Amino acid sequence: MLKKGPLVLVDDDIEDQELVMLSLQHLGVTHEVKIFQSAEAALSYLYETSEQPFIIVSDINMPKMDGIAFKKTIDSCDILKSKCIPFVFLSTSTRFVNETCHLNIQGYFKKGNSLQELNETIQIILQYWDRTIHVN
């Protein structure tokens, strides 16, 4: 990966976090990964950090603040919005696709039913954003 900055992973399911980490290791991703079990914790990090994250990969179905509210909060904050951090949903469910079509997201991806599918999906996401000309 050529672009710098941490990958921000937001997922309340520890097993899914571990699977994503396994996938990132398998793919040889060298970005630091910041893992948050809640959108609120991720927002605290984003508000406080001077780092420019490479990408935010968020689950959508989370307690308290779901992924949709998380993305809306980012977009309602001029400071966070100005960072232009690529944002994708990575979920086990596709039932929220219609609810996210109006959000400023860069993709909605299904985690898949196997580690191989997850590896392929994450590889596509990261290769795309690594090669994209972007302010990040």
N, C-alpha and C positions, 0 to 999 in steps of 0.2 A: 504494500500500500504506500502510495506516495504522499497522500495528504496526511496532515498531522492532526492531533487532537484525539481525545478519548471517544470511544463508542459508549453512548449512554443507553443502558438496557433497563427498561422499566417493566417489571413483571412480578406479580404477587405470588406466583407459583414457584417454589424453590426447585422442584423437579424440572420445570421448564427452563429456569435459569441455568441449571446444570447442563441440560441438553444443548442450550445455545452456547454455553462455554465450551463444551466438548466439540461442537461444530466449529467454533472459532479456532480452537486449537488444531483440529484436523485440517482446517484450511490454511493454517500458518499465519493467522492474523496477528500482527504485532502491535496493534493499537492497544493502549490501556483500555480496560473495560470498567466502567463505573456502573455498578449494579444497584438498583433501587427496588424495594419491594412495594413501594407506593408512589403514586404520582406526586403526592405532597412532598415526599422526601426528595424526589428528583427535582421538583420546582425549587426547593430550598437550595440545592446544589447549583442549579442554573442561575438563580438570583445572586448567589454569593461568589461564584467562581469567576476568575479572569480568563480561564481556559476557553478556547473556541472548540466545542465538540465537533467531531467529524460527522456524526449522525446520531439521531435518537431513534431507537427501536423500542416500540412500546406495545405491550399487550393492550387490548381494548376493554375487556371485561374484568374490571378490578373493583374491589369494595371501596367505599367512601367516594373517592374521585376516580371515575372511569377514564379511559383513554380519550374519549371525546371531550370531556370537560378539561382534561389535561391539555390537549391541543388548543382548545378555545382560550384557556388561561394564558398559554404562551403567546398566542396571537393578540391577546388584549393588552399585553405589556409591551410598550414601545421598545424598551431595552432588549428584551428577549427576542421580540420580532425582528429587530434590526440585526441580530446575529445571523439570521437566515440559516438556521441549522436544519439540514434535511431531516424530515420526520416521516417514518413509516410505521404502520401497524403490522405486527406479526402476531397472529391469533390462531387459536384452534378452531374458531368459528367464523363463518362468513355472513352471519345473520345481521351484522351491523353495517354492511357495505353501503346500503342506501342512506344510512344516517351520516356517513362520512363523506359523501360525494361533494358536499358544499364546503368542506374543510380544506384548508391549504396544506394537504398532505402530499407526499411524493409516492405513496403506494400503500396498498392494503394486501398483505400476503398471508397465506395460510401456512401454518407451521408444518402441516403434512402428517402423515401417519407413520413415518419411519425416520431414523436418523439420516438416512441417505437423502430423503426428500428435504429435510431441514437443511442439510449441508448444501444441496443444490440451490435452495431458495436464498440462503444467506450469501452464498457465493455470488449469485446474480445481483442481489442488493448492493453488496460491497463493491463489486467490480464496476457496476454502473456509477456509483457515487465517486469512486476513485478516478474514473475516467471523465466524469462530467466537469465541464468548465463551470465553476461555481465560486461565488464570493468567499466561501469557506476555504 
